Amino acid sequence: MSDQDHVDFIIEQWANEKPGMNTDSMALIGRIYRLYNHLAAEVEACHKQHGLNFGEFDVLATLLRSGEPWTLTPTELFQSAMLSSGAMTNRLNRLEKAGLISRKPSESDKRSMLVVLTFAGRAVAHRAVESHMDNLNRLTQSLGNEERDALGGLLKHWLTQFEGQPMGKKSNN
């Protein structure tokens, strides 16, 4: 079995075409990009088994992990979810139509709405999250614990260069 991957092929082509060009970052980001594509397809297939796409799963999972009463404002939901705000309204509309969430006026601010995970939504979310975690564990099983810890630490360090402090952490300033 060879340790060669498609990125090695690409880097070799660049070495022939532009000798001396530093392609280390290209190789690193290329591998992350290709891994993302493989992982995204596997994750999406898992969510599809529960009748959800990634964005819908993320909304349900975010509401579930927020704890009882499984209710957030749309802004809180967007800020806590792992997705962009772009299609949030459409996601909420689809989930509401499916009976997995409901929207109700806020008691403290009648102008704003709250997104509530319904009983049916909690049941779907619990099943989907368990499948999702099983799937993620399967996808990372080829890495040992030390490799997962090292990779996780490196990626976290790199990600904080773009995102700053994780949510829920207060600055010491």
N, C-alpha and C positions, 0 to 999 in steps of 0.2 A: 504494500500500500504506500502511495506517495504522499508526501506532505505538501505537494504542489496544489495550489488552488487557481481559480481563474484570474485573480489579481496578480499572481506571479507571472502569468502569461502576458498580461497587459504591461507590467513593469518591464518584462523582457523586451517587448516590442518598443517601449520608450527608450530603453538602453541602446537598442540598435539604431533607432531613429535620431535620438538626441543624447549621445554619449556624454556622461558627466552631469546630466541633470539630476538633481536630488529628488527622488520620487518617494522618499520615506513617508511623508505626510499623505501623499496620494494613495500609497498602499494601505496605510492605517484607515483613512477615511473611506476608501473603496471597500475595505473589508467590513467596516461598520455598516455602510450602505447596503452591501450585498446581504449581510446577516439580517439587517432590518427587513429587507424584502422577504427573505425566507421565514423569519419569525412572524412578520405581519400576516402572511398567508396562513400560517398554522394557527395563530391566535384568532383570526377572522373565522376560520373554519370551526373552531371551538364555539365561538359566540353564535354562529349561524345555527348550530345544533339546538340552541335555545330560542331561536327566532329573533335574534338580535344582531345588529352590526356593532362595530367597535364603539361608536359614539353613544349608542343606546345602552350598551353594557356599561360604559363608563358612568353615565348618568345614574343608572340603577345602583351600581357598586358604590358610587360616591354618596348617594342618599343612604344606603345601607350602612356604610362605615361611619356615617355621621352620628349614628346611634338614635335611640328613641328620643323624640317622636318621628324620626326619619323625615325631617322637614327642613328645607333650606330655601332661601330666596334665590331667584335666578342668578343674581350676582355672586352669592356665596357658592352656588353650585358651579358656576363657571370658574371661579377662583380656585376651587378645591379639586375640580376634575382634571383629567389628563388630556383635555381636548381644547380646541379653540372655540371662541364664542360665535364664530361665523354661522353655524347651522344649529345653534342651541334651540331656537324657537321651533324649527322643524322637528328636531329630535323630541322635544317636549310634546309637540302636537301628536306625533306618532305614538309615543308612549302613553299619552292620555287616551287616545283613541283605542289603544289595546287594553286599557283599564289597569295599567301598571303604575301610573302616577295619577294624581289629581292636582288641580290648582285651586287654591282658595285665597280669598282676600286676607291680608295680614291684619290681625287685631290691633297692632300698634300703629300701623300706617295703612289706612284704607286705600291709598293710591297704589300700593304694591301688592304683589301676589306672592304666595308661598307655593313651593312645589313639594308635594307630599307623596311618599312611597306608599302605595295601597297594600292591603293584605296580599292580594295576588302578585303585586310587584315584589314584595318581600320574598314570597315563595320562589318566584323566578330568579330573583337576585341571589338568593342563597344557593340554589342549584347551579346557576351560571358561575358564581364566584368559586364554588368548589371545583367545578370542571376546569375553570380557568387556571386555578392554582395547580391542579393535577397536570394540566397541559404544560404550564411553565416549568414545573419540576421535571417533566419528561424532556422538554426542550433543552434543559441545562444539565441533564444527568451525565453527559460525557465530561463535564468539568468536575474535578474534585473539590472538596470543601475549601481548601486553601486557594485553589485557582479561582473559585467563585468569589471568595472574600477579596483576593487581590484585584481581580477585574472590577468588582463592585466598587472598591475604594478608588481605583484609578478613574473609573467613569464618573463617580461622584465628584471627585476633585475637579475633573475637566468640566462637568456640567455646571458646577457652582461658578465657574468663570463666566458663564453666560447668564445664569439665573440669580446669582447672589445667594442670600441666605434662604434656607428651606422655609416653607410656611410654618407658622407656629413658633418660630424662634424669634426672640426679641433681641434687638441690637443692644450692646453694652454702652452705646453712646447716650 
